[in-house]
Amino acid sequence: MGLSATEAWAQSNKARVSGLSDIAFGEISSAGTDRRASQSICAFAQSSQNSYSVSATGTGPSGAFLLSSSSGTIPYEVEWASSANQQTGDALRPGVANSGLRSSATQHTCNSGPNSNASLIIVVRASEAGSARAGMYSGNLTVTIAPD
């Protein structure tokens, strides 16, 4: 069970997210515990206050956050924290921008200053995983950063 990640430049070159990688939850054999996966990443924004917004879109209908297989789907949740090494964050809704965040990055790839400054957290709830049929589930998540 996992998500694929791809980095892309913003159209204006004034914002970028980097450091994303694929997330593999592996086999979930016990449905009694929520599964969380967190990545520390770089969120760069070039604006007057280094402020940015973040949004996320999944591959389900209307951008829903869904892992899919031939035997069904499992919804997941996406959270964002504006500091690195976090296990919880603010919930993101598909396609809805969360604005007013601040970036401490001084370069597009965080190669000068902190090497990560935000956390992307993916949550698969035990109640959802427990009711899913056995299978290999996967999905894609698009994360968009825009200067405020």
C-alpha positions in Angstrom: 0.0 0.0 0.0 1.6 3.3 -1.0 1.6 6.7 -2.6 3.8 8.0 -5.4 5.5 11.4 -5.4 6.8 13.6 -8.1 8.4 17.0 -7.8 7.4 19.8 -10.2 8.3 23.5 -10.5 5.6 26.1 -10.0 4.8 28.1 -13.2 6.2 31.3 -11.8 9.4 29.8 -10.2 8.5 31.7 -7.0 7.4 28.6 -5.2 8.6 25.0 -5.0 8.2 21.9 -3.0 11.1 19.4 -3.0 12.2 16.4 -1.0 9.1 14.4 -1.7 9.4 10.6 -2.0 7.1 7.7 -2.4 5.4 6.4 0.8 5.1 2.7 1.4 2.9 1.5 4.2 3.6 -2.1 3.5 1.2 -4.8 4.5 -1.4 -3.7 7.0 -2.4 -6.9 8.8 -3.8 -5.4 12.0 -6.6 -2.8 11.6 -6.5 -1.7 15.2 -4.1 1.2 14.7 -4.1 4.2 12.4 -1.1 4.3 10.1 0.8 7.5 9.8 3.7 8.3 7.5 5.5 11.6 7.7 8.1 13.2 5.4 10.2 16.3 6.2 10.4 18.3 3.0 11.4 21.8 1.6 8.7 24.3 1.0 10.1 27.4 -0.8 8.2 30.6 -1.4 9.5 33.9 -2.7 7.0 36.5 -1.6 7.2 39.7 0.5 6.8 37.7 3.7 7.9 34.3 2.4 4.3 33.2 2.9 2.7 30.5 0.9 -0.3 28.3 0.5 -0.4 24.6 0.1 -3.0 22.4 -1.5 -3.2 18.7 -2.3 -5.2 16.6 -4.8 -5.6 12.9 -5.0 -6.5 10.6 -7.8 -10.1 9.9 -6.7 -13.2 11.6 -8.0 -13.0 15.4 -7.5 -9.4 15.0 -6.3 -10.4 12.8 -3.4 -7.5 11.2 -1.4 -8.0 7.5 -2.3 -5.7 4.4 -2.6 -7.0 2.1 -5.2 -6.7 -1.6 -6.2 -8.7 -4.0 -8.4 -10.6 -4.9 -5.3 -11.6 -1.5 -4.0 -10.5 1.8 -2.5 -9.2 3.0 0.8 -9.5 6.7 1.7 -6.6 8.4 3.4 -6.1 11.8 5.0 -3.4 14.4 4.2 -1.9 16.8 6.9 0.6 19.6 6.6 2.8 21.1 9.2 4.9 24.2 8.5 7.9 22.8 10.4 10.0 19.7 9.8 9.9 16.4 11.7 6.2 16.5 12.7 3.9 13.5 13.1 0.7 15.6 13.0 -0.4 18.7 11.2 -3.4 20.7 9.8 -5.8 18.6 7.7 -5.9 19.4 4.0 -9.0 19.0 1.9 -8.7 18.0 -1.7 -8.1 21.0 -3.9 -8.5 23.5 -1.1 -5.6 25.8 -0.4 -4.4 26.3 3.2 -2.8 29.7 3.2 -0.8 32.0 5.5 2.1 29.6 6.0 5.6 30.9 6.3 8.7 29.4 4.7 12.2 29.6 6.2 13.8 28.4 3.0 16.2 30.8 1.3 16.7 28.8 -1.9 14.5 26.6 -4.1 15.9 23.3 -2.8 16.7 24.2 0.7 20.4 23.7 0.0 21.3 26.8 2.0 19.7 27.1 5.4 17.5 24.4 6.8 17.4 21.4 4.5 13.7 20.8 5.4 11.1 23.2 6.8 7.7 21.4 6.5 6.1 18.0 7.0 3.7 16.1 4.8 1.8 13.6 6.8 -0.4 10.8 5.3 -2.9 9.0 7.5 -4.7 5.7 6.8 -7.4 5.3 9.5 -7.7 1.8 11.0 -11.5 1.8 10.5 -11.0 2.3 6.7 -8.1 -0.2 6.4 -10.0 -2.8 8.4 -13.0 -2.8 6.1 -10.9 -3.0 2.9 -10.5 -6.2 0.9 -7.1 -7.7 0.6 -5.0 -6.3 -2.3 -2.2 -4.0 -3.4 -3.4 -0.4 -3.1 -1.7 2.6 -4.6 -2.3 6.2 -5.4 -0.8 9.5 -6.5 -0.9 12.8 -4.6 -0.2 16.1 -6.1 1.1 18.8 -3.7 1.0 22.4 -4.9 2.8 25.3 -3.3 2.0 28.9 -4.3 3.3 32.2 -2.9 0.7 34.2 -1.0 
